[in-house]
Amino acid sequence: IPPERSCSHAYIEPHWCACLDWEKIDLSSKIVQRLADTFIDTVNRYTSEQRYLCSLLKVAKIEWVTKMKPNEQLVKFNKNADIDGFVADLSANTNVPTHTYQIKLST
């Protein structure tokens, strides 16, 4: 399967598509420093017993941050509006209670 393949290439209706988009987050956003600090604190705690081998890490530079964004039509899907599942009732507003981020940084 080619990496650029999408749901539409596979003839999957948009409301059934579980593909995720990654939204770029502005580096000046408040969440960015919190993410970096949380990541570094986690790694430093994980390696604390090996401190004689591993230096205490500090953020040198944050390269980029992205946030996983679910397919809009999947979140709005309520039920099938037809018997075959090709037509969707998009009247729902499903809450997505957790957020997943990717961060690239250097120490």
MODELLER restraints for C-alpha pairs under 7 A, 6 or more apart:
rsr = mdl.restraints
at = mdl.atoms
rsr.add(forms.Gaussian(group=physical.xy_distance, feature=features.Distance(at['CA:7:A'], at['CA:17:A']), mean=5.88, stdev=0.5))
rsr.add(forms.Gaussian(group=physical.xy_distance, feature=features.Distance(at['CA:13:A'], at['CA:86:A']), mean=6.56, stdev=0.5))
rsr.add(forms.Gaussian(group=physical.xy_distance, feature=features.Distance(at['CA:14:A'], at['CA:73:A']), mean=6.29, stdev=0.5))
rsr.add(forms.Gaussian(group=physical.xy_distance, feature=features.Distance(at['CA:15:A'], at['CA:73:A']), mean=4.84, stdev=0.5))
rsr.add(forms.Gaussian(group=physical.xy_distance, feature=features.Distance(at['CA:15:A'], at['CA:74:A']), mean=4.74, stdev=0.5))
rsr.add(forms.Gaussian(group=physical.xy_distance, feature=features.Distance(at['CA:15:A'], at['CA:77:A']), mean=6.13, stdev=0.5))
rsr.add(forms.Gaussian(group=physical.xy_distance, feature=features.Distance(at['CA:15:A'], at['CA:88:A']), mean=6.72, stdev=0.5))
rsr.add(forms.Gaussian(group=physical.xy_distance, feature=features.Distance(at['CA:16:A'], at['CA:74:A']), mean=6.20, stdev=0.5))
rsr.add(forms.Gaussian(group=physical.xy_distance, feature=features.Distance(at['CA:17:A'], at['CA:74:A']), mean=6.63, stdev=0.5))
rsr.add(forms.Gaussian(group=physical.xy_distance, feature=features.Distance(at['CA:18:A'], at['CA:71:A']), mean=6.55, stdev=0.5))
rsr.add(forms.Gaussian(group=physical.xy_distance, feature=features.Distance(at['CA:18:A'], at['CA:74:A']), mean=6.99, stdev=0.5))
rsr.add(forms.Gaussian(group=physical.xy_distance, feature=features.Distance(at['CA:19:A'], at['CA:71:A']), mean=6.39, stdev=0.5))
rsr.add(forms.Gaussian(group=physical.xy_distance, feature=features.Distance(at['CA:20:A'], at['CA:68:A']), mean=6.52, stdev=0.5))
rsr.add(forms.Gaussian(group=physical.xy_distance, feature=features.Distance(at['CA:20:A'], at['CA:69:A']), mean=5.76, stdev=0.5))
rsr.add(forms.Gaussian(group=physical.xy_distance, feature=features.Distance(at['CA:20:A'], at['CA:70:A']), mean=4.91, stdev=0.5))
rsr.add(forms.Gaussian(group=physical.xy_distance, feature=features.Distance(at['CA:20:A'], at['CA:71:A']), mean=5.85, stdev=0.5))
rsr.add(forms.Gaussian(group=physical.xy_distance, feature=features.Distance(at['CA:21:A'], at['CA:68:A']), mean=5.90, stdev=0.5))
rsr.add(forms.Gaussian(group=physical.xy_distance, feature=features.Distance(at['CA:21:A'], at['CA:69:A']), mean=5.06, stdev=0.5))
rsr.add(forms.Gaussian(group=physical.xy_distance, feature=features.Distance(at['CA:21:A'], at['CA:70:A']), mean=6.38, stdev=0.5))
rsr.add(forms.Gaussian(group=physical.xy_distance, feature=features.Distance(at['CA:22:A'], at['CA:66:A']), mean=5.74, stdev=0.5))
rsr.add(forms.Gaussian(group=physical.xy_distance, feature=features.Distance(at['CA:22:A'], at['CA:67:A']), mean=5.41, stdev=0.5))
rsr.add(forms.Gaussian(group=physical.xy_distance, feature=features.Distance(at['CA:22:A'], at['CA:68:A']), mean=4.63, stdev=0.5))
rsr.add(forms.Gaussian(group=physical.xy_distance, feature=features.Distance(at['CA:22:A'], at['CA:69:A']), mean=5.73, stdev=0.5))
rsr.add(forms.Gaussian(group=physical.xy_distance, feature=features.Distance(at['CA:23:A'], at['CA:66:A']), mean=5.27, stdev=0.5))
rsr.add(forms.Gaussian(group=physical.xy_distance, feature=features.Distance(at['CA:23:A'], at['CA:67:A']), mean=5.12, stdev=0.5))
rsr.add(forms.Gaussian(group=physical.xy_distance, feature=features.Distance(at['CA:23:A'], at['CA:68:A']), mean=6.34, stdev=0.5))
rsr.add(forms.Gaussian(group=physical.xy_distance, feature=features.Distance(at['CA:23:A'], at['CA:69:A']), mean=6.49, stdev=0.5))
rsr.add(forms.Gaussian(group=physical.xy_distance, feature=features.Distance(at['CA:24:A'], at['CA:65:A']), mean=6.10, stdev=0.5))
rsr.add(forms.Gaussian(group=physical.xy_distance, feature=features.Distance(at['CA:24:A'], at['CA:66:A']), mean=4.43, stdev=0.5))
rsr.add(forms.Gaussian(group=physical.xy_distance, feature=features.Distance(at['CA:24:A'], at['CA:67:A']), mean=6.50, stdev=0.5))
rsr.add(forms.Gaussian(group=physical.xy_distance, feature=features.Distance(at['CA:25:A'], at['CA:65:A']), mean=5.44, stdev=0.5))
rsr.add(forms.Gaussian(group=physical.xy_distance, feature=features.Distance(at['CA:25:A'], at['CA:66:A']), mean=5.39, stdev=0.5))
rsr.add(forms.Gaussian(group=physical.xy_distance, feature=features.Distance(at['CA:25:A'], at['CA:67:A']), mean=6.84, stdev=0.5))
rsr.add(forms.Gaussian(group=physical.xy_distance, feature=features.Distance(at['CA:27:A'], at['CA:64:A']), mean=6.93, stdev=0.5))
rsr.add(forms.Gaussian(group=physical.xy_distance, feature=features.Distance(at['CA:40:A'], at['CA:57:A']), mean=6.47, stdev=0.5))
rsr.add(forms.Gaussian(group=physical.xy_distance, feature=features.Distance(at['CA:40:A'], at['CA:58:A']), mean=6.74, stdev=0.5))
rsr.add(forms.Gaussian(group=physical.xy_distance, feature=features.Distance(at['CA:44:A'], at['CA:56:A']), mean=6.12, stdev=0.5))
rsr.add(forms.Gaussian(group=physical.xy_distance, feature=features.Distance(at['CA:44:A'], at['CA:57:A']), mean=6.44, stdev=0.5))
rsr.add(forms.Gaussian(group=physical.xy_distance, feature=features.Distance(at['CA:47:A'], at['CA:54:A']), mean=6.82, stdev=0.5))
rsr.add(forms.Gaussian(group=physical.xy_distance, feature=features.Distance(at['CA:57:A'], at['CA:107:A']), mean=6.23, stdev=0.5))
rsr.add(forms.Gaussian(group=physical.xy_distance, feature=features.Distance(at['CA:58:A'], at['CA:107:A']), mean=5.49, stdev=0.5))
rsr.add(forms.Gaussian(group=physical.xy_distance, feature=features.Distance(at['CA:59:A'], at['CA:106:A']), mean=6.17, stdev=0.5))
rsr.add(forms.Gaussian(group=physical.xy_distance, feature=features.Distance(at['CA:59:A'], at['CA:107:A']), mean=4.66, stdev=0.5))
rsr.add(forms.Gaussian(group=physical.xy_distance, feature=features.Distance(at['CA:60:A'], at['CA:106:A']), mean=5.48, stdev=0.5))
rsr.add(forms.Gaussian(group=physical.xy_distance, feature=features.Distance(at['CA:60:A'], at['CA:107:A']), mean=4.65, stdev=0.5))
rsr.add(forms.Gaussian(group=physical.xy_distance, feature=features.Distance(at['CA:61:A'], at['CA:105:A']), mean=5.57, stdev=0.5))
rsr.add(forms.Gaussian(group=physical.xy_distance, feature=features.Distance(at['CA:61:A'], at['CA:106:A']), mean=5.25, stdev=0.5))
rsr.add(forms.Gaussian(group=physical.xy_distance, feature=features.Distance(at['CA:61:A'], at['CA:107:A']), mean=6.84, stdev=0.5))
rsr.add(forms.Gaussian(group=physical.xy_distance, feature=features.Distance(at['CA:62:A'], at['CA:104:A']), mean=6.20, stdev=0.5))
rsr.add(forms.Gaussian(group=physical.xy_distance, feature=features.Distance(at['CA:62:A'], at['CA:105:A']), mean=4.27, stdev=0.5))
rsr.add(forms.Gaussian(group=physical.xy_distance, feature=features.Distance(at['CA:62:A'], at['CA:106:A']), mean=6.50, stdev=0.5))
rsr.add(forms.Gaussian(group=physical.xy_distance, feature=features.Distance(at['CA:63:A'], at['CA:104:A']), mean=5.33, stdev=0.5))
rsr.add(forms.Gaussian(group=physical.xy_distance, feature=features.Distance(at['CA:63:A'], at['CA:105:A']), mean=5.28, stdev=0.5))
rsr.add(forms.Gaussian(group=physical.xy_distance, feature=features.Distance(at['CA:64:A'], at['CA:103:A']), mean=5.87, stdev=0.5))
rsr.add(forms.Gaussian(group=physical.xy_distance, feature=features.Distance(at['CA:64:A'], at['CA:104:A']), mean=5.40, stdev=0.5))
rsr.add(forms.Gaussian(group=physical.xy_distance, feature=features.Distance(at['CA:65:A'], at['CA:101:A']), mean=6.91, stdev=0.5))
rsr.add(forms.Gaussian(group=physical.xy_distance, feature=features.Distance(at['CA:65:A'], at['CA:102:A']), mean=5.59, stdev=0.5))
rsr.add(forms.Gaussian(group=physical.xy_distance, feature=features.Distance(at['CA:65:A'], at['CA:103:A']), mean=4.45, stdev=0.5))
rsr.add(forms.Gaussian(group=physical.xy_distance, feature=features.Distance(at['CA:65:A'], at['CA:104:A']), mean=6.48, stdev=0.5))
rsr.add(forms.Gaussian(group=physical.xy_distance, feature=features.Distance(at['CA:66:A'], at['CA:101:A']), mean=5.55, stdev=0.5))
rsr.add(forms.Gaussian(group=physical.xy_distance, feature=features.Distance(at['CA:66:A'], at['CA:102:A']), mean=5.19, stdev=0.5))
rsr.add(forms.Gaussian(group=physical.xy_distance, feature=features.Distance(at['CA:66:A'], at['CA:103:A']), mean=6.60, stdev=0.5))
rsr.add(forms.Gaussian(group=physical.xy_distance, feature=features.Distance(at['CA:67:A'], at['CA:100:A']), mean=5.81, stdev=0.5))
rsr.add(forms.Gaussian(group=physical.xy_distance, feature=features.Distance(at['CA:67:A'], at['CA:101:A']), mean=4.40, stdev=0.5))
rsr.add(forms.Gaussian(group=physical.xy_distance, feature=features.Distance(at['CA:67:A'], at['CA:102:A']), mean=6.44, stdev=0.5))
rsr.add(forms.Gaussian(group=physical.xy_distance, feature=features.Distance(at['CA:68:A'], at['CA:99:A']), mean=6.85, stdev=0.5))
rsr.add(forms.Gaussian(group=physical.xy_distance, feature=features.Distance(at['CA:68:A'], at['CA:100:A']), mean=5.44, stdev=0.5))
rsr.add(forms.Gaussian(group=physical.xy_distance, feature=features.Distance(at['CA:68:A'], at['CA:101:A']), mean=6.12, stdev=0.5))
rsr.add(forms.Gaussian(group=physical.xy_distance, feature=features.Distance(at['CA:73:A'], at['CA:90:A']), mean=6.89, stdev=0.5))
rsr.add(forms.Gaussian(group=physical.xy_distance, feature=features.Distance(at['CA:75:A'], at['CA:93:A']), mean=6.23, stdev=0.5))
rsr.add(forms.Gaussian(group=physical.xy_distance, feature=features.Distance(at['CA:75:A'], at['CA:94:A']), mean=5.21, stdev=0.5))
rsr.add(forms.Gaussian(group=physical.xy_distance, feature=features.Distance(at['CA:76:A'], at['CA:90:A']), mean=4.86, stdev=0.5))
rsr.add(forms.Gaussian(group=physical.xy_distance, feature=features.Distance(at['CA:76:A'], at['CA:91:A']), mean=5.97, stdev=0.5))
rsr.add(forms.Gaussian(group=physical.xy_distance, feature=features.Distance(at['CA:76:A'], at['CA:92:A']), mean=4.57, stdev=0.5))
rsr.add(forms.Gaussian(group=physical.xy_distance, feature=features.Distance(at['CA:76:A'], at['CA:93:A']), mean=4.98, stdev=0.5))
rsr.add(forms.Gaussian(group=physical.xy_distance, feature=features.Distance(at['CA:76:A'], at['CA:94:A']), mean=6.22, stdev=0.5))
rsr.add(forms.Gaussian(group=physical.xy_distance, feature=features.Distance(at['CA:77:A'], at['CA:88:A']), mean=6.65, stdev=0.5))
rsr.add(forms.Gaussian(group=physical.xy_distance, feature=features.Distance(at['CA:77:A'], at['CA:89:A']), mean=6.12, stdev=0.5))
rsr.add(forms.Gaussian(group=physical.xy_distance, feature=features.Distance(at['CA:77:A'], at['CA:90:A']), mean=4.52, stdev=0.5))
rsr.add(forms.Gaussian(group=physical.xy_distance, feature=features.Distance(at['CA:77:A'], at['CA:91:A']), mean=6.63, stdev=0.5))
rsr.add(forms.Gaussian(group=physical.xy_distance, feature=features.Distance(at['CA:77:A'], at['CA:92:A']), mean=5.66, stdev=0.5))
rsr.add(forms.Gaussian(group=physical.xy_distance, feature=features.Distance(at['CA:78:A'], at['CA:89:A']), mean=5.50, stdev=0.5))
rsr.add(forms.Gaussian(group=physical.xy_distance, feature=features.Distance(at['CA:78:A'], at['CA:90:A']), mean=5.55, stdev=0.5))
rsr.add(forms.Gaussian(group=physical.xy_distance, feature=features.Distance(at['CA:78:A'], at['CA:91:A']), mean=5.84, stdev=0.5))
rsr.add(forms.Gaussian(group=physical.xy_distance, feature=features.Distance(at['CA:78:A'], at['CA:92:A']), mean=4.87, stdev=0.5))
rsr.add(forms.Gaussian(group=physical.xy_distance, feature=features.Distance(at['CA:79:A'], at['CA:88:A']), mean=6.20, stdev=0.5))
rsr.add(forms.Gaussian(group=physical.xy_distance, feature=features.Distance(at['CA:79:A'], at['CA:89:A']), mean=5.37, stdev=0.5))
rsr.add(forms.Gaussian(group=physical.xy_distance, feature=features.Distance(at['CA:80:A'], at['CA:87:A']), mean=6.15, stdev=0.5))
rsr.add(forms.Gaussian(group=physical.xy_distance, feature=features.Distance(at['CA:80:A'], at['CA:88:A']), mean=4.78, stdev=0.5))
rsr.add(forms.Gaussian(group=physical.xy_distance, feature=features.Distance(at['CA:80:A'], at['CA:89:A']), mean=5.81, stdev=0.5))
rsr.add(forms.Gaussian(group=physical.xy_distance, feature=features.Distance(at['CA:81:A'], at['CA:87:A']), mean=5.30, stdev=0.5))
rsr.add(forms.Gaussian(group=physical.xy_distance, feature=features.Distance(at['CA:81:A'], at['CA:88:A']), mean=5.01, stdev=0.5))
rsr.add(forms.Gaussian(group=physical.xy_distance, feature=features.Distance(at['CA:81:A'], at['CA:89:A']), mean=5.26, stdev=0.5))
